[in-house]
Amino acid sequence: MFKRIFSITLLLATCATGAKAQYDVNFAHYFDMEPSFNPAAVGKEAKLNVTVAYALDFAGFKHNPQTAYAAADMPFYALKSYHGVGLKFMNDKIGLFTHQQLMAQYAYRFRLFGGQLATGIQLGLLSEDFNGSKANLEDSSDPAFATSDISGNGFDLAFGLYYTHGPWYVGLSGQHLTSPTVNLGETNELKIDPSFYLTGGYNIKLRNPFLTIKPSVLVRTDLSAYRADITTRLVYQHDNKMLYLGAGYSPTNSATVYVGGNFHGIVVGYSYEMYTSAINVSNGSHEFFVGYQMDVNLQKKGRNRHSAVRIL
């Protein structure tokens, strides 16, 4: 996470010649927010999913990163095939720098080797803003620094694969595959490198029919740096209710604790991330997750009927 912040800050110091940044946000609840990094995950369940998340990184620091995320996805049946569609919006603010994403997503699903494979594509717009007029610089005449408000837009493309087979799943995706360059004013630009994601998980049923252990992993890289997150949750499900406790570890980065649940279709979650890297951060990061789920009964005639939520 620090590399992402530092890279974007470095943009402001080198904007006259352009800069590259590790661009994407690291959400702790990645297991509940897979469409945020893999478009093939939209419509993976027979449910309408609405998701809202808020992440506050490095709490207590001035100009610390604050990210708001909202998304919705659902499956549908058409032309004798199963599909998924989704829409997501993200607003990521780091000090004087803000970037936004508005993306449309589509996935096509089909049977393969006894499981189900989905291929997904994501298209949308990036919006970048730097509030340079509020920058406090000792030498405002330095041409390497933007001292006025600048903004720009760019086109973005992502692609993904997502395979499920019984209790396990695996996904592979690439974001920013066009390596978009966003022009900020007349002389400044932001070059965004592609990033790649590998995720997987397995649901382990225990002797107690109400308990499941759900380990999962997410590895992401921009081919110059990487981050891996390993997470395990103990999940209790009974009578349209679900509760979970979890812990996660990212080697050389952080340790995270989770708590959350699903209550008749209302999904809530909270995580606290404690940093373990050599860069000592006194305060960790908070993430809040809220969602709504509603069953969608897919009819082969192409008609969807909605019913009350049923937790399996």
SEPAMAR-411772 format. One record per residue (C-alpha): residue number from 1; x negated, y negated, z. Coordinates in steps of 0.02 Angstrom, whole numbers. Layout:
REM residues N
> NUM_X_Y_Z
...
//
This chain:
REM residues 312
> 1_0_0_0
> 2_-141_-120_39
> 3_-214_-93_-133
> 4_-48_-143_-212
> 5_-42_-304_-110
> 6_-223_-347_-140
> 7_-210_-314_-326
> 8_-61_-430_-346
> 9_-148_-563_-242
> 10_-300_-543_-352
> 11_-189_-584_-500
> 12_-165_-758_-433
> 13_-351_-785_-423
> 14_-389_-718_-597
> 15_-230_-762_-690
> 16_-323_-867_-818
> 17_-399_-708_-890
> 18_-263_-584_-840
> 19_-259_-450_-707
> 20_-200_-274_-676
> 21_-100_-222_-523
> 22_-45_-62_-439
> 23_133_-112_-459
> 24_256_9_-381
> 25_327_13_-206
> 26_297_165_-94
> 27_466_209_-19
> 28_460_320_135
> 29_631_396_93
> 30_570_456_-77
> 31_664_621_-54
> 32_830_526_-51
> 33_777_399_-183
> 34_707_508_-323
> 35_787_403_-462
> 36_676_259_-403
> 37_527_347_-484
> 38_603_485_-594
> 39_750_449_-712
> 40_778_636_-738
> 41_843_646_-558
> 42_1001_546_-596
> 43_1157_654_-588
> 44_1063_802_-515
> 45_1206_838_-395
> 46_1393_841_-429
> 47_1411_679_-332
> 48_1426_494_-357
> 49_1277_422_-262
> 50_1262_240_-210
> 51_1101_192_-122
> 52_1038_35_-36
> 53_867_23_48
> 54_765_-113_132
> 55_580_-98_172
> 56_484_-217_285
> 57_298_-182_275
> 58_166_-241_399
> 59_296_-313_518
> 60_238_-472_605
> 61_119_-526_467
> 62_153_-689_377
> 63_204_-665_195
> 64_217_-477_221
> 65_298_-371_84
> 66_488_-358_88
> 67_579_-247_-35
> 68_765_-228_-70
> 69_828_-84_-178
> 70_1002_-40_-242
> 71_1050_102_-359
> 72_1195_211_-415
> 73_1200_372_-515
> 74_1323_509_-560
> 75_1341_661_-674
> 76_1465_685_-815
> 77_1511_819_-943
> 78_1524_776_-1127
> 79_1493_860_-1295
> 80_1483_1030_-1208
> 81_1333_972_-1105
> 82_1294_901_-933
> 83_1221_728_-918
> 84_1177_599_-786
> 85_1178_409_-789
> 86_1110_283_-667
> 87_1074_100_-636
> 88_945_28_-516
> 89_889_-144_-459
> 90_739_-189_-354
> 91_677_-353_-281
> 92_500_-346_-212
> 93_433_-503_-127
> 94_251_-521_-72
> 95_213_-695_-9
> 96_235_-815_-154
> 97_247_-676_-282
> 98_413_-588_-325
> 99_446_-453_-452
> 100_615_-382_-499
> 101_671_-232_-599
> 102_840_-196_-679
> 103_844_-23_-759
> 104_969_90_-846
> 105_939_278_-834
> 106_999_431_-928
> 107_967_618_-903
> 108_1012_771_-1007
> 109_1025_937_-914
> 110_1018_1116_-979
> 111_988_1292_-915
> 112_810_1360_-924
> 113_732_1518_-848
> 114_875_1540_-726
> 115_866_1362_-665
> 116_910_1190_-731
> 117_793_1069_-821
> 118_832_885_-843
> 119_745_763_-957
> 120_769_580_-918
> 121_731_410_-990
> 122_735_237_-913
> 123_743_70_-1003
> 124_752_-102_-930
> 125_679_-272_-892
> 126_545_-335_-775
> 127_551_-511_-705
> 128_398_-590_-624
> 129_391_-752_-525
> 130_252_-844_-434
> 131_296_-994_-326
> 132_131_-1083_-353
> 133_197_-1251_-296
> 134_197_-1184_-117
> 135_19_-1118_-125
> 136_-98_-1193_4
> 137_-265_-1202_-86
> 138_-420_-1294_-29
> 139_-468_-1337_-208
> 140_-309_-1362_-308
> 141_-409_-1413_-461
> 142_-479_-1237_-484
> 143_-406_-1178_-651
> 144_-413_-997_-592
> 145_-265_-1029_-476
> 146_-87_-1067_-529
> 147_-22_-1217_-431
> 148_149_-1228_-513
> 149_298_-1112_-520
> 150_275_-987_-660
> 151_382_-840_-719
> 152_398_-714_-857
> 153_491_-559_-917
> 154_444_-396_-997
> 155_518_-234_-1065
> 156_486_-71_-971
> 157_501_114_-1013
> 158_493_271_-906
> 159_516_457_-938
> 160_539_606_-824
> 161_567_793_-806
> 162_658_875_-659
> 163_678_1063_-634
> 164_781_1150_-500
> 165_791_1336_-466
> 166_884_1396_-312
> 167_804_1324_-155
> 168_657_1237_-240
> 169_629_1094_-361
> 170_488_1004_-450
> 171_482_840_-545
> 172_358_747_-655
> 173_378_569_-716
> 174_287_420_-789
> 175_329_237_-757
> 176_278_85_-861
> 177_230_196_-1008
> 178_218_47_-1127
> 179_89_-37_-1013
> 180_191_-197_-1017
> 181_106_-366_-1010
> 182_209_-506_-933
> 183_158_-682_-983
> 184_168_-804_-838
> 185_167_-978_-911
> 186_48_-1020_-1053
> 187_-116_-953_-986
> 188_-74_-820_-856
> 189_-24_-639_-878
> 190_9_-483_-775
> 191_-45_-317_-851
> 192_48_-168_-776
> 193_-35_2_-790
> 194_64_162_-810
> 195_92_263_-652
> 196_130_448_-636
> 197_228_547_-506
> 198_232_731_-458
> 199_359_787_-329
> 200_421_952_-262
> 201_513_1031_-118
> 202_587_1189_-45
> 203_737_1220_69
> 204_700_1351_202
> 205_853_1429_283
> 206_834_1478_466
> 207_925_1614_563
> 208_1037_1480_634
> 209_1157_1448_489
> 210_1167_1263_533
> 211_980_1229_523
> 212_867_1206_371
> 213_685_1153_357
> 214_653_1043_204
> 215_469_1016_163
> 216_431_901_16
> 217_283_815_-65
> 218_257_665_-178
> 219_94_624_-267
> 220_78_462_-364
> 221_-68_389_-462
> 222_-110_251_-584
> 223_-267_350_-636
> 224_-378_235_-533
> 225_-307_271_-360
> 226_-183_395_-288
> 227_-69_421_-138
> 228_4_584_-75
> 229_149_599_48
> 230_189_763_136
> 231_354_768_229
> 232_450_896_332
> 233_627_874_396
> 234_731_982_512
> 235_911_967_452
> 236_1069_1012_548
> 237_1230_1030_446
> 238_1403_1071_510
> 239_1582_1013_483
> 240_1549_876_353
> 241_1407_805_457
> 242_1219_811_434
> 243_1080_754_550
> 244_893_762_522
> 245_728_724_608
> 246_568_721_510
> 247_384_679_504
> 248_269_636_360
> 249_84_613_329
> 250_-10_524_192
> 251_-196_569_198
> 252_-307_418_236
> 253_-152_305_236
> 254_-18_333_368
> 255_96_443_472
> 256_285_421_467
> 257_433_474_575
> 258_612_490_509
> 259_787_500_579
> 260_951_498_486
> 261_1111_585_439
> 262_1266_599_331
> 263_1435_568_411
> 264_1582_605_295
> 265_1491_533_144
> 266_1404_387_231
> 267_1216_418_228
> 268_1100_323_345
> 269_914_337_376
> 270_771_249_462
> 271_583_273_456
> 272_434_197_542
> 273_263_208_459
> 274_104_195_564
> 275_-56_159_470
> 276_-209_268_494
> 277_-323_191_363
> 278_-486_101_403
> 279_-394_-64_382
> 280_-318_-86_555
> 281_-140_-149_550
> 282_-67_-180_722
> 283_114_-168_665
> 284_183_-32_553
> 285_319_-34_421
> 286_506_-12_441
> 287_624_59_309
> 288_814_65_318
> 289_916_175_202
> 290_1106_173_177
> 291_1204_271_48
> 292_1376_331_-1
> 293_1416_499_-83
> 294_1577_562_-161
> 295_1603_729_-244
> 296_1630_730_-432
> 297_1718_884_-503
> 298_1649_905_-677
> 299_1780_968_-799
> 300_1728_1043_-964
> 301_1863_942_-1048
> 302_1759_790_-1006
> 303_1872_727_-866
> 304_1806_689_-693
> 305_1911_701_-537
> 306_1854_628_-372
> 307_1886_707_-204
> 308_1831_688_-25
> 309_1649_721_15
> 310_1604_900_55
> 311_1433_933_132
> 312_1369_1104_77
//
